[in-house]
Amino acid sequence: QVQLVESGGGLVQAGGSLRLSCVASGTIFSYKNILGWYRQTPGKERELVAEITGGGTTNYADSVKGRFTISRDNAKNTVYLQMNGLKPEDTAVYFCNVRFAGRAIYSWGQGTQVTVSS
């Protein structure tokens, strides 16, 4: 069974930085897969924040462009999200997953809580 384990969240002041990590069991983070970071706040749908292809091409939601950076280490089955210039509206639970045909394809992990105070 595939497991996704996110970590690195916490409480930070506006303008601060955090680096999130997501480790996958097995080798699902192969170079062929598109990996994504998502976030969700209570009462809202989960939204895609950033994605990275096997070749390293990245895409970001407009709300985080220029502040967040997604990267991957396939050998470690790990995907990262460097978050700089954090804003209170970035407060959410952050999740990672493998994307295929525009969708997340594995069961969600527990996520990691990011809270940004003003």
C-alpha positions as CSV (number, residue, x, y, z in Angstrom):
1,Q,0.0,0.0,0.0
2,V,1.3,3.4,-1.0
3,Q,2.0,5.8,1.9
4,L,2.6,9.5,1.6
5,V,4.1,11.2,4.6
6,E,4.3,15.0,4.7
7,S,6.3,17.0,7.3
8,G,7.9,20.4,7.9
9,G,4.8,22.4,8.7
10,G,4.5,24.7,11.7
11,L,3.6,28.1,12.9
12,V,5.4,31.1,11.3
13,Q,5.0,34.8,11.2
14,A,4.0,36.5,8.0
15,G,7.1,36.9,5.8
16,G,8.7,33.8,7.1
17,S,9.7,30.6,5.4
18,L,9.1,26.9,5.7
19,R,10.3,23.9,3.8
20,L,7.9,21.0,3.5
21,S,8.9,17.4,2.6
22,C,6.9,14.5,1.4
23,V,8.3,11.0,1.5
24,A,6.6,8.2,-0.4
25,S,6.8,4.5,0.3
26,G,8.1,2.4,-2.6
27,T,9.2,4.0,-5.8
28,I,6.1,5.8,-6.8
29,F,8.1,9.0,-7.2
30,S,9.8,7.7,-10.3
31,Y,11.2,10.1,-12.9
32,K,8.1,9.5,-15.0
33,N,5.6,10.9,-12.6
34,I,4.3,14.3,-12.1
35,L,4.4,15.3,-8.4
36,G,2.2,17.9,-6.8
37,W,1.7,19.8,-3.6
38,Y,-1.9,20.7,-2.6
39,R,-3.4,22.6,0.2
40,Q,-6.8,22.6,1.9
41,T,-8.5,24.9,4.4
42,P,-11.7,24.0,6.3
43,G,-14.8,24.2,4.1
44,K,-12.9,24.5,0.9
45,E,-11.8,22.1,-1.8
46,R,-8.2,20.9,-1.9
47,E,-6.3,23.0,-4.4
48,L,-3.2,22.4,-6.4
49,V,-0.3,24.7,-5.3
50,A,2.6,23.4,-7.4
51,E,3.6,20.5,-9.6
52,I,6.8,19.2,-11.1
53,T,7.3,16.9,-14.0
54,G,9.9,14.2,-14.3
55,G,12.0,16.5,-16.4
56,G,11.9,19.2,-13.8
57,T,9.3,21.5,-15.4
58,T,7.3,23.3,-12.7
59,N,4.0,25.0,-12.6
60,Y,2.5,27.1,-9.8
61,A,-0.8,28.5,-8.7
62,D,-0.9,32.2,-9.3
63,S,-1.3,32.9,-5.6
64,V,2.2,31.4,-4.8
65,K,4.2,32.2,-7.9
66,G,7.5,33.8,-7.1
67,R,7.3,32.7,-3.4
68,F,7.1,28.9,-3.5
69,T,9.5,26.5,-5.1
70,I,8.8,22.8,-5.7
71,S,11.7,20.3,-6.2
72,R,12.2,16.6,-6.1
73,D,14.7,13.9,-5.3
74,N,13.7,10.7,-7.0
75,A,16.5,8.7,-5.4
76,K,15.0,9.6,-1.9
77,N,11.4,9.3,-3.0
78,T,10.9,12.8,-1.8
79,V,9.3,16.0,-3.0
80,Y,9.9,19.4,-1.4
81,L,8.1,22.7,-1.2
82,Q,10.1,25.7,-0.2
83,M,7.8,28.4,0.9
84,N,9.1,32.0,1.3
85,G,7.3,35.2,1.9
86,L,4.5,33.4,3.7
87,K,1.2,35.1,4.1
88,P,-1.7,34.5,6.4
89,E,-3.8,33.2,3.5
90,D,-1.2,30.4,3.0
91,T,-2.5,28.9,6.2
92,A,-3.7,25.4,5.3
93,V,-3.0,21.7,5.6
94,Y,-0.5,20.8,2.8
95,F,-0.5,17.4,1.0
96,C,1.5,15.8,-1.7
97,N,0.5,13.3,-4.3
98,V,1.3,11.9,-7.7
99,R,-0.6,13.4,-10.6
100,F,-1.9,11.7,-13.7
101,A,-4.4,13.1,-16.2
102,G,-4.7,16.2,-14.0
103,R,-5.7,14.3,-10.9
104,A,-4.1,13.0,-7.7
105,I,-4.0,9.2,-7.9
106,Y,-3.1,7.9,-4.5
107,S,-4.8,8.0,-1.1
108,W,-4.0,11.2,0.8
109,G,-1.6,11.2,3.6
110,Q,-2.3,13.1,6.8
111,G,-0.8,16.3,5.5
112,T,1.2,18.9,7.4
113,Q,-0.3,22.0,9.0
114,V,1.1,25.4,8.0
115,T,-0.1,28.3,10.1
116,V,1.0,31.9,9.2
117,S,0.3,34.6,11.8
118,S,-0.1,38.2,10.8
